[in-house]
Amino acid sequence: MVSALPKKAVTDAWVEASWDEFLVASKNSEIDKLRCYYDRGWMRIETMGLGSGHSQDNTLISQVVGLYGIVKNLRVKGFTNGSFCAVEVREYWIVEHVLGAKMMAFVMADRGSRQVEVSFVLPGLGMGVIEEALRRSKTEDDTEVSRWLMQMFGEMG
């Protein structure tokens, strides 16, 4: 439950914080429901949707990244649901279900972030392709969605 966080803790946004403030926020008794990140004086505490839908989206997005890396001959190393400190975050993605599985990507820049439509770390991968894969995953199995993705990635050249 987010209400157990320190009063000034903000969730789902990068905020300036000392390491000690981060430790207090991340040692919350409800931490199993939160993901915490710290990078050079900035922290982010994310509230995570837990359940079948979240798990399926996580799996699909991991498959998208892996398949795209294969087709585009990119080096990819995956980490799912990990919290890291002292790791340079260059880009992060959010699936916003309130807007109907809207995929949003943010590039870290100038002590903050800005939204982008095309991935910075996976050049040429538009968020629209991932949104469509998420939509398809509601009515198609993983193999069907992966075949569609391979076709799309092949057409991207």
N, CA, C and O of each residue as an XYZ file, in Angstrom:
628
protein
N       0.842     -1.173      0.000
C       0.000      0.000      0.000
C       0.893      1.244      0.000
O       1.773      1.377      0.850
N       0.675      2.121     -0.918
C       1.516      3.295     -1.083
C       1.415      4.239      0.107
O       2.371      4.966      0.374
N       0.311      4.261      0.825
C       0.147      5.194      1.935
C       1.152      4.965      3.059
O       1.333      5.841      3.905
N       1.817      3.791      3.085
C       2.807      3.517      4.124
C       4.152      4.180      3.824
O       5.063      4.115      4.648
N       4.289      4.803      2.681
C       5.521      5.496      2.333
C       5.638      6.785      3.133
O       4.637      7.312      3.617
N       6.874      7.299      3.274
C       7.024      8.592      3.929
C       6.121      9.618      3.250
O       5.883      9.528      2.046
N       5.620     10.584      4.000
C       4.641     11.528      3.489
C       5.087     12.256      2.235
O       4.271     12.531      1.355
N       6.375     12.572      2.141
C       6.804     13.344      0.978
C       7.211     12.470     -0.206
O       7.634     12.995     -1.236
N       7.089     11.127     -0.078
C       7.443     10.232     -1.180
C       6.433     10.383     -2.312
O       5.222     10.390     -2.088
N       6.947     10.503     -3.512
C       6.128     10.602     -4.710
C       6.337      9.317     -5.493
O       7.468      8.852     -5.634
N       5.261      8.742     -6.002
C       5.397      7.513     -6.774
C       5.267      7.778     -8.264
O       4.654      8.755     -8.695
N       5.864      6.875     -9.040
C       5.760      6.858    -10.494
C       6.321      8.116    -11.167
O       5.843      8.532    -12.222
N       7.334      8.709    -10.545
C       8.025      9.866    -11.119
C       9.437      9.924    -10.537
O       9.657      9.496     -9.404
N      10.386     10.445    -11.297
C      11.746     10.646    -10.782
C      11.746     11.894     -9.916
O      11.309     12.960    -10.351
N      12.239     11.762     -8.683
C      12.323     12.906     -7.772
C      13.722     12.966     -7.161
O      14.380     11.943     -6.975
N      14.151     14.167     -6.860
C      15.454     14.348     -6.233
C      15.392     13.821     -4.800
O      14.450     14.117     -4.065
N      16.408     13.033     -4.404
C      16.429     12.449     -3.058
C      17.845     12.032     -2.698
O      18.648     11.674     -3.559
N      18.128     12.088     -1.411
C      19.431     11.588     -0.939
C      19.368     10.066     -0.864
O      18.289      9.475     -0.910
N      20.528      9.445     -0.749
C      20.585      7.997     -0.606
C      19.828      7.549      0.650
O      19.129      6.536      0.626
N      19.968      8.307      1.747
C      19.267      7.963      2.986
C      17.746      8.028      2.813
O      17.021      7.171      3.318
N      17.275      9.048      2.099
C      15.832      9.134      1.838
C      15.357      7.953      1.007
O      14.277      7.410      1.238
N      16.180      7.561      0.034
C      15.847      6.395     -0.787
C      15.761      5.128      0.061
O      14.839      4.328     -0.097
N      16.732      4.954      0.963
C      16.729      3.755      1.817
C      15.473      3.690      2.676
O      14.879      2.622      2.824
N      15.065      4.822      3.244
C      13.854      4.846      4.065
C      12.643      4.460      3.208
O      11.829      3.631      3.616
N      12.529      5.054      2.036
C      11.386      4.777      1.169
C      11.387      3.331      0.672
O      10.329      2.711      0.570
N      12.555      2.799      0.368
C      12.628      1.452     -0.201
C      12.504      0.348      0.838
O      12.291     -0.808      0.473
N      12.631      0.666      2.116
C      12.503     -0.343      3.167
C      11.085     -0.421      3.704
O      10.856     -0.934      4.799
N      10.158      0.075      2.950
C       8.748      0.069      3.299
C       8.247     -1.363      3.479
O       8.697     -2.267      2.775
N       7.325     -1.578      4.410
C       6.806     -2.921      4.660
C       6.027     -3.481      3.479
O       5.817     -4.692      3.401
N       5.602     -2.642      2.578
C       4.848     -3.099      1.411
C       5.740     -3.159      0.168
O       5.239     -3.110     -0.955
N       7.045     -3.263      0.361
C       7.991     -3.163     -0.753
C       7.771     -4.216     -1.837
O       8.133     -3.995     -2.992
N       7.179     -5.363     -1.478
C       6.943     -6.379     -2.490
C       5.959     -5.910     -3.558
O       5.842     -6.536     -4.612
N       5.249     -4.806     -3.290
C       4.309     -4.263     -4.260
C       4.868     -3.030     -4.969
O       4.166     -2.393     -5.755
N       6.127     -2.694     -4.695
C       6.759     -1.519     -5.279
C       8.074     -1.889     -5.949
O       8.692     -2.897     -5.608
N       8.493     -1.075     -6.895
C       9.816     -1.196     -7.503
C      10.511      0.130     -7.244
O       9.946      1.196     -7.487
N      11.759      0.055     -6.743
C      12.486      1.265     -6.364
C      13.786      1.372     -7.145
O      14.495      0.382     -7.322
N      14.095      2.573     -7.609
C      15.301      2.833     -8.390
C      15.995      4.071     -7.824
O      15.343      4.997     -7.340
N      17.324      4.073     -7.893
C      18.098      5.227     -7.448
C      19.243      5.447     -8.433
O      19.947      4.505     -8.797
N      19.423      6.693     -8.860
C      20.494      7.008     -9.795
C      20.994      8.423     -9.547
O      20.291      9.393     -9.829
N      22.195      8.539     -9.025
C      22.884      9.811     -8.846
C      22.012     10.927     -8.284
O      21.886     11.989     -8.895
N      21.406     10.685     -7.114
C      20.637     11.724     -6.454
C      19.172     11.789     -6.857
O      18.468     12.724     -6.475
N      18.714     10.829     -7.607
C      17.320     10.795     -8.040
C      16.746      9.424     -7.738
O      17.416      8.411     -7.937
N      15.498      9.385     -7.253
C      14.859      8.101     -6.994
C      13.514      8.035     -7.699
O      12.883      9.047     -8.006
N      13.112      6.806     -7.936
C      11.802      6.545     -8.538
C      11.202      5.354     -7.797
O      11.844      4.311     -7.673
N       9.993      5.505     -7.314
C       9.268      4.422     -6.659
C       8.035      4.165     -7.521
O       7.168      5.027     -7.662
N       7.973      2.971     -8.089
C       6.859      2.639     -8.973
C       5.887      1.706     -8.286
O       6.276      0.732     -7.640
N       4.614      2.025     -8.440
C       3.582      1.098     -8.003
C       3.349      0.145     -9.164
O       3.172      0.565    -10.307
N       3.353     -1.114     -8.858
C       3.278     -2.117     -9.923
C       1.951     -2.851     -9.878
O       1.490     -3.273     -8.817
N       1.346     -2.996    -11.051
C       0.174     -3.849    -11.153
C       0.630     -5.289    -11.076
O       1.536     -5.691    -11.806
N       0.029     -6.058    -10.222
C       0.399     -7.451    -10.077
C      -0.769     -8.311    -10.511
O      -1.920     -8.012    -10.193
N      -0.479     -9.366    -11.227
C      -1.535    -10.267    -11.635
C      -1.295    -10.788    -13.027
O      -0.256    -10.533    -13.636
N      -2.255    -11.511    -13.514
C      -2.145    -12.187    -14.797
C      -1.870    -11.224    -15.954
O      -0.966    -11.452    -16.758
N      -2.655    -10.152    -16.030
C      -2.481     -9.198    -17.128
C      -1.104     -8.566    -17.124
O      -0.471     -8.430    -18.171
N      -0.640     -8.178    -15.942
C       0.696     -7.581    -15.816
C       1.767     -8.584    -16.238
O       2.709     -8.234    -16.948
N       1.619     -9.820    -15.800
C       2.591    -10.858    -16.150
C       2.619    -11.103    -17.653
O       3.691    -11.251    -18.240
N       1.447    -11.146    -18.274
C       1.389    -11.360    -19.719
C       2.032    -10.203    -20.473
O       2.773    -10.422    -21.431
N       1.751     -8.967    -20.045
C       2.367     -7.807    -20.695
C       3.881     -7.842    -20.546
O       4.606     -7.575    -21.503
N       4.362     -8.172    -19.345
C       5.811     -8.257    -19.115
C       6.455     -9.274    -20.043
O       7.495     -9.011    -20.646
N       5.823    -10.440    -20.152
C       6.354    -11.497    -21.012
C       6.385    -11.044    -22.465
O       7.383    -11.230    -23.162
N       5.282    -10.448    -22.918
C       5.213     -9.998    -24.308
C       6.267     -8.939    -24.603
O       6.937     -9.009    -25.633
N       6.425     -7.970    -23.726
C       7.405     -6.911    -23.965
C       8.818     -7.490    -23.996
O       9.645     -7.059    -24.798
N       9.094     -8.450    -23.142
C      10.393     -9.126    -23.174
C      10.598     -9.842    -24.504
O      11.695     -9.820    -25.063
N       9.543    -10.476    -25.008
C       9.633    -11.145    -26.309
C       9.853    -10.135    -27.429
O      10.641    -10.384    -28.341
N       9.168     -9.005    -27.368
C       9.347     -7.956    -28.381
C      10.811     -7.530    -28.436
O      11.401     -7.458    -29.513
N      11.391     -7.248    -27.274
C      12.780     -6.795    -27.215
C      13.724     -7.879    -27.759
O      14.616     -7.584    -28.554
N      13.526     -9.118    -27.332
C      14.391    -10.206    -27.795
C      14.298    -10.438    -29.293
O      15.319    -10.560    -29.971
N      13.071    -10.499    -29.814
C      12.892    -10.712    -31.251
C      13.452     -9.551    -32.063
O      14.081     -9.759    -33.100
N      13.222     -8.331    -31.591
C      13.749     -7.155    -32.297
C      15.276     -7.201    -32.316
O      15.902     -6.913    -33.336
N      15.862     -7.563    -31.185
C      17.318     -7.692    -31.115
C      17.848     -8.729    -32.086
O      18.884     -8.515    -32.715
N      17.157     -9.845    -32.217
C      17.572    -10.900    -33.153
C      17.512    -10.399    -34.584
O      18.485    -10.512    -35.331
N      16.359     -9.839    -34.969
C      16.162     -9.390    -36.353
C      17.114     -8.255    -36.721
O      17.613     -8.200    -37.844
N      17.364     -7.349    -35.774
C      18.207     -6.175    -36.053
C      19.674     -6.383    -35.660
O      20.489     -5.465    -35.755
N      19.995     -7.596    -35.221
C      21.363     -7.934    -34.825
C      21.900     -6.975    -33.753
O      23.006     -6.446    -33.860
N      21.073     -6.773    -32.715
C      21.439     -5.897    -31.606
C      21.800     -6.741    -30.385
O      21.273     -7.839    -30.206
N      22.679     -6.236    -29.568
C      23.013     -6.910    -28.304
C      21.933     -6.561    -27.288
O      21.633     -5.387    -27.068
N      21.353     -7.586    -26.672
C      20.287     -7.400    -25.704
C      20.584     -8.230    -24.470
O      20.974     -9.392    -24.580
N      20.403     -7.649    -23.308
C      20.507     -8.362    -22.042
C      19.280     -7.979    -21.232
O      19.085     -6.807    -20.909
N      18.457     -8.957    -20.904
C      17.187     -8.664    -20.239
C      17.253     -8.804    -18.729
O      17.935     -9.681    -18.199
N      16.537     -7.928    -18.047
C      16.346     -7.976    -16.598
C      14.865     -7.695    -16.357
O      14.378     -6.617    -16.698
N      14.158     -8.637    -15.781
C      12.733     -8.454    -15.523
C      12.499     -8.244    -14.035
O      12.973     -9.016    -13.202
N      11.759     -7.182    -13.715
C      11.342     -6.888    -12.341
C      12.493     -6.776    -11.354
O      12.370     -7.231    -10.216
N      13.582     -6.196    -11.752
C      14.696     -5.984    -10.842
C      14.784     -4.536    -10.420
O      14.368     -3.636    -11.149
N      15.324     -4.320     -9.246
C      15.610     -2.964     -8.783
C      17.126     -2.820     -8.715
O      17.809     -3.685     -8.167
N      17.643     -1.749     -9.260
C      19.080     -1.573     -9.329
C      19.458     -0.186     -8.835
O      18.708      0.774     -9.007
N      20.619     -0.095     -8.225
C      21.166      1.219     -7.931
C      22.469      1.330     -8.703
O      23.089      0.315     -9.019
N      22.875      2.506     -8.998
C      24.114      2.781     -9.720
C      24.118      2.167    -11.114
O      25.178      1.813    -11.630
N      22.954      2.038    -11.725
C      22.852      1.586    -13.099
C      22.341      2.760    -13.909
O      21.358      3.399    -13.532
N      22.989      3.042    -14.997
C      22.564      4.167    -15.819
C      21.306      3.794    -16.588
O      21.338      2.912    -17.446
N      20.211      4.454    -16.290
C      18.949      4.237    -16.975
C      18.877      5.225    -18.124
O      18.885      6.437    -17.912
N      18.806      4.704    -19.344
C      18.733      5.595    -20.496
C      17.322      5.710    -21.054
O      16.981      6.691    -21.715
N      16.507      4.699    -20.782
C      15.153      4.703    -21.303
C      14.300      3.779    -20.445
O      14.779      2.750    -19.971
N      13.041      4.143    -20.245
C      12.118      3.242    -19.573
C      10.763      3.312    -20.260
O      10.402      4.317    -20.872
N      10.029      2.219    -20.142
C       8.734      2.108    -20.801
C       7.645      1.899    -19.766
O       7.865      1.291    -18.718
N       6.468      2.414    -20.080
C       5.295      2.242    -19.230
C       4.123      1.824    -20.112
O       3.895      2.402    -21.175
N       3.391      0.822    -19.663
C       2.146      0.445    -20.324
C       1.024      1.074    -19.521
O       0.833      0.751    -18.348
N       0.293      1.963    -20.144
C      -0.796      2.680    -19.480
C      -2.115      2.049    -19.913
O      -2.582      2.278    -21.028
N      -2.712      1.254    -19.028
C      -3.943      0.548    -19.378
C      -5.187      1.417    -19.304
O      -6.202      1.086    -19.917
N      -5.134      2.509    -18.576
C      -6.282      3.405    -18.509
C      -6.593      3.951    -19.900
O      -7.753      4.195    -20.233
N      -5.562      4.140    -20.700
C      -5.718      4.661    -22.058
C      -5.851      3.546    -23.090
O      -5.761      3.812    -24.288
N      -6.060      2.318    -22.658
C      -6.233      1.204    -23.595
C      -4.927      0.626    -24.081
O      -4.715      0.524    -25.289
N      -4.056      0.248    -23.191
C      -2.751     -0.352    -23.514
C      -1.893      0.614    -24.333
O      -1.310      0.230    -25.347
N      -1.824      1.832    -23.899
C      -0.957      2.837    -24.524
C       0.470      2.606    -24.056
O       0.731      2.558    -22.854
N       1.388      2.465    -24.992
C       2.790      2.232    -24.684
C       3.516      3.569    -24.700
O       3.467      4.300    -25.690
N       4.186      3.883    -23.601
C       4.913      5.139    -23.516
C       6.382      4.855    -23.221
O       6.700      4.061    -22.335
N       7.260      5.493    -23.951
C       8.701      5.369    -23.733
C       9.234      6.733    -23.316
O       8.813      7.771    -23.828
N      10.173      6.703    -22.371
C      10.785      7.932    -21.880
C      12.294      7.794    -21.923
O      12.844      6.776    -21.502
N      12.957      8.809    -22.426
C      14.410      8.856    -22.472
C      14.869      9.751    -21.332
O      14.341     10.845    -21.134
N      15.854      9.276    -20.588
C      16.413     10.064    -19.494
C      17.327     11.140    -20.084
O      18.214     10.851    -20.887
N      17.092     12.383    -19.669
C      17.905     13.493    -20.172
C      17.773     14.689    -19.241
O      16.699     14.944    -18.695
N      18.845     15.407    -19.064
C      18.832     16.665    -18.313
C      18.151     16.532    -16.943
O      17.273     17.322    -16.597
N      18.566     15.529    -16.179
C      18.056     15.297    -14.823
C      16.545     15.067    -14.798
O      15.870     15.376    -13.817
N      16.041     14.527    -15.879
C      14.621     14.217    -15.969
C      14.400     13.252    -17.121
O      15.291     12.485    -17.486
N      13.232     13.299    -17.673
C      12.944     12.433    -18.812
C      12.010     13.151    -19.766
O      11.325     14.108    -19.405
N      12.003     12.658    -20.996
C      11.077     13.188    -21.993
C      10.511     12.013    -22.771
O      11.198     11.020    -23.009
N       9.259     12.139    -23.160
C       8.595     11.052    -23.866
C       9.041     11.011    -25.317
O       9.235     12.048    -25.951
N       9.203      9.787    -25.840
C       9.564      9.577    -27.236
C       8.607      8.557    -27.838
O       8.047      7.727    -27.122
N       8.423      8.619    -29.136
C       7.552      7.670    -29.846
C       8.324      6.481    -30.399
O       7.752      5.422    -30.655
N       9.641      6.666    -30.582
C      10.507      5.615    -31.102
C      11.617      5.388    -30.085
O      12.208      6.337    -29.569
N      11.892      4.118    -29.806
C      12.894      3.779    -28.804
C      14.252      4.372    -29.143
O      14.671      4.393    -30.300
N      14.922      4.847    -28.119
C      16.282      5.365    -28.238
C      17.286      4.208    -28.177
O      18.282      4.210    -28.901
N      17.024      3.229    -27.319
C      17.976      2.126    -27.137
C      17.747      0.989    -28.125
O      18.643      0.170    -28.333
N      16.571      0.920    -28.735
C      16.284     -0.051    -29.797
C      15.889      0.742    -31.040
O      14.707      0.844    -31.368
N      16.887      1.305    -31.731
C      16.639      2.237    -32.830
C      15.633      1.704    -33.858
O      15.765      0.596    -34.379
N      14.633      2.533    -34.122
C      13.636      2.200    -35.130
C      12.395      1.506    -34.589
O      11.412      1.364    -35.317
N      12.411      1.071    -33.339
C      11.257      0.378    -32.774
C      10.253      1.398    -32.242
O      10.479      2.032    -31.211
N       9.153      1.544    -32.954
C       8.114      2.479    -32.553
C       7.184      1.882    -31.504
O       6.923      0.679    -31.497
N       6.698      2.727    -30.636
C       5.803      2.267    -29.577
C       4.487      1.738    -30.138
O       3.831      0.912    -29.503
N       4.102      2.199    -31.308
C       2.870      1.725    -31.942
C       2.910      0.231    -32.242
O       1.888     -0.447    -32.143
N       4.073     -0.283    -32.604
C       4.215     -1.719    -32.871
C       3.976     -2.504    -31.579
O       3.310     -3.540    -31.593
N       4.514     -2.014    -30.475
C       4.324     -2.703    -29.197
C       2.868     -2.604    -28.759
O       2.311     -3.571    -28.239
N       2.249     -1.449    -28.963
C       0.829     -1.310    -28.626
C      -0.017     -2.319    -29.393
O      -0.905     -2.952    -28.822
N       0.257     -2.466    -30.681
C      -0.500     -3.423    -31.488
C      -0.247     -4.854    -31.015
O      -1.175     -5.662    -30.980
N       0.983     -5.172    -30.657
C       1.291     -6.507    -30.127
C       0.525     -6.747    -28.830
O       0.009     -7.844    -28.614
N       0.443     -5.737    -27.966
C      -0.325     -5.866    -26.725
C      -1.805     -6.100    -27.019
O      -2.447     -6.923    -26.365
N      -2.348     -5.377    -28.001
C      -3.753     -5.571    -28.379
C      -3.972     -6.993    -28.898
O      -4.930     -7.666    -28.516
N      -3.067     -7.438    -29.775
C      -3.193     -8.785    -30.343
C      -3.080     -9.861    -29.269
O      -3.719    -10.908    -29.372
N      -2.281     -9.613    -28.250
C      -2.065    -10.626    -27.214
C      -3.335    -10.921    -26.409
O      -3.398    -11.923    -25.696
N      -4.336    -10.060    -26.521
C      -5.594    -10.293    -25.804
C      -6.460    -11.337    -26.509
O      -7.323    -11.952    -25.883
N      -6.231    -11.540    -27.820
C      -7.040    -12.494    -28.578
C      -6.217    -13.584    -29.270
O      -6.775    -14.560    -29.772
N      -4.891    -13.420    -29.297
C      -4.018    -14.392    -29.959
C      -3.025    -14.942    -28.950
O      -2.734    -14.295    -27.944
N      -2.500    -16.141    -29.217
C      -1.492    -16.699    -28.313
C      -0.115    -16.112    -28.624
O       0.058    -15.412    -29.622
N       0.851    -16.399    -27.774
C       2.190    -15.815    -27.898
C       2.847    -16.145    -29.235
O       3.536    -15.304    -29.813
N       2.637    -17.366    -29.728
C       3.253    -17.766    -30.992
C       2.704    -16.937    -32.145
O       3.463    -16.488    -33.005
N       1.385    -16.732    -32.168
C       0.781    -15.923    -33.233
C       1.300    -14.487    -33.184
O       1.628    -13.909    -34.220
N       1.374    -13.917    -31.996
C       1.860    -12.544    -31.852
C       3.327    -12.470    -32.263
O       3.731    -11.515    -32.926
N       4.123    -13.454    -31.884
C       5.550    -13.462    -32.250
C       5.730    -13.565    -33.758
O       6.600    -12.902    -34.322
N       4.914    -14.392    -34.422
C       4.997    -14.481    -35.895
C       4.675    -13.125    -36.523
O       5.343    -12.696    -37.463
N       3.643    -12.451    -35.994
C       3.282    -11.131    -36.508
C       4.428    -10.148    -36.286
O       4.762     -9.366    -37.177
N       5.028    -10.189    -35.102
C       6.154     -9.297    -34.809
C       7.319     -9.553    -35.764
O       7.914     -8.608    -36.284
N       7.644    -10.817    -35.997
C       8.756    -11.136    -36.909
C       8.469    -10.584    -38.312
O       9.369    -10.077    -38.981
N       7.222    -10.685    -38.746
C       6.842    -10.136    -40.045
C       7.009     -8.615    -40.041
O       7.558     -8.046    -40.985
N       6.540     -7.962    -38.987
C       6.650     -6.501    -38.894
C       8.114     -6.066    -38.870
O       8.498     -5.130    -39.572
N       8.930     -6.744    -38.063
C      10.330     -6.366    -37.950
C      11.061     -6.596    -39.275
O      11.943     -5.817    -39.635
N      10.708     -7.645    -39.995
C      11.300     -7.911    -41.299
C      10.959     -6.832    -42.300
O      11.792     -6.463    -43.128
N       9.729     -6.317    -42.232
C       9.289     -5.260    -43.143
C       9.942     -3.922    -42.834
O      10.010     -3.046    -43.696
N      10.428     -3.759    -41.590
C      11.078     -2.509    -41.207
C      12.439     -2.338    -41.873
O      12.995     -1.240    -41.893
N      12.964     -3.419    -42.413
C      14.254     -3.362    -43.115
C      15.463     -3.281    -42.284
O      16.573     -3.231    -42.814
